[in-house]
Amino acid sequence: MKNIIFVAPPAAGKGTCSEKLTEKFNYKHISTGDLLREAKNKGDELGRKIEELMNSGALVSDEIVLTLLNNELKKMDKNQAFILDGFPRNVLQANALEDIFKDLQISDYVVIYLEIDFEKALNRTLGRLLCPNCKRGYNKDSALLKPKKDGICDDCGSALITRSDDTKETFEVRFNNYMNETNPVLKYYQDKNKLCRVSADNNIDEIMQQIERVI
């Protein structure tokens, strides 16, 4: 199986795809957000620094993220395929990640860009539901992703919530900022012949079929 770097605008379905790939093919899902939260919770010097930055609203430096990512990749079994989620966001990060891959002799990877129409992404966002306990995601407007019982998590029985920032105004800003920031990253990987575009406008089963053909 190829290693995967997911690049996707908000509500393209990256989280759902990662979850299904992990279940079916035993991928290791590496989220830079999760790495930062885990490091923060350790309470050591680095953790306290990350907590201070997060609490102040400042961005965590690329240096810290790259250190955490490098450490995570180093401790993994060489035969374990992984999904990288949330990184890189710009060309400088992509270059730094390429250096890590060279050091660790990682070359068999594909960058999957989930393309989605703005209106479809917006509608998905406004229908999203989240379990605050086990973090499983749902969508009340999707036959495949809605919970079996309205408002209740299938896995743990907790009451589902909506994210406070899942509004039309906030989503439009997030979507446009992401697209402007990410276009140079797509060109970077296109030039390396590592980019594959997958339509995320379809339902999750069709999206997964496209991805499985790539990996």
Secondary structure, DSSP 8 states (H G I E B T S, - for coil): --EEEEE--TTSSHHHHHHHHHHHH--EEEEHHHHHHHHHHH-SHHHHHHHHHHHHT----HHHHHHHHHHHHHTS-TT--EEEES---SHHHHHHHHHHHHHTT---EEEEEEE--HHHHHHHHHTEEE-TTT--EEETT-TTTS-SBTTB-TTT--B-B--TT-SHHHHHHHHHHHHHHHHHHHHHHHHTT-EEEEE-SS-HHHHHHHHHHH-
